[in-house]
Amino acid sequence: MDLRQLEYFVAVVEQGSFSRAAAAMNLAQPSVSRQIALLEEELGQRLLERTGRGVTPTEAGQTLLAHARVMLNAASQALSDLKEMHAEPVGRVVVGLPNRVAMGLGVPLIREFRRRLPKALLSVVEGLSLSLREGLIAGRIDLGLLFDPAPTPLLSYEPLVRERMVLVAPSHYRLPAQVGLAALADFPLVLPGSHNPIRSLVDAVLLPRRIVLNVVAEVGAVHTALAVVEEGLACSILPDSALRLRGPDAAIQAVPIGPPAMRNQLVLAMPRARPASRLIAETARLLRELDFRSGTHSR
């Protein structure tokens, strides 16, 4: 069994016939049929069912098909990696960033990417961590930063930074130096909706303690919650870095929550099934070097 035979086999299955596979590969049909016959003989398994309308894989053929695609993809990636070893990375890489992260780090990320990888194209997709996670699993995004994502065997997570959550209040509120978990119930709150990682974290910490919050409104984005707080309509529970979304003259204040402290986590997420190209690996290295607290590049 060699890669050429696997390539022929996959083409026949995908095209549904020997003749269409041969035409797609610019080969003579007897040559394709011969290689498939040799493959079946070597494996001692019938791989294809011949019908009047073409061919379909047998149970053994379906099993081989999954492995064949993996092996062919790995071989293609290996060849690409070897070619790239001494060349400047080219191509397009799609990076997913939560909206809040993109506002602070989008510019330094693009600036440093252009400096290091001038022949490659960076495409930044912004959104909520939940939608970015779905894009990574579906293959629309190559790598991304996510806040407190749900575990999945399809993605690898590398923790990058943890932030303390704070109570954000209008400037006229009288607040203590810090607010205990139980005392959060005393404040009218505007919080992100139930599918937002911030809300999931707050619920995961408070619900087991039977602390019921006074939620007066739910919003879809952090900057909206901050705008509501600045208007004096409610308080909010947000990561400390979210305060950078408002100017220094914003009519808001913040105090730490705890003890115990409540912290979120930002992770670098990458699909497990797809081998990382050199371009993706270089982009991942760049993301690790960003200064998430100041919104700059750390080197």
Disulfide bonds with the S-S distance in Angstrom:
none
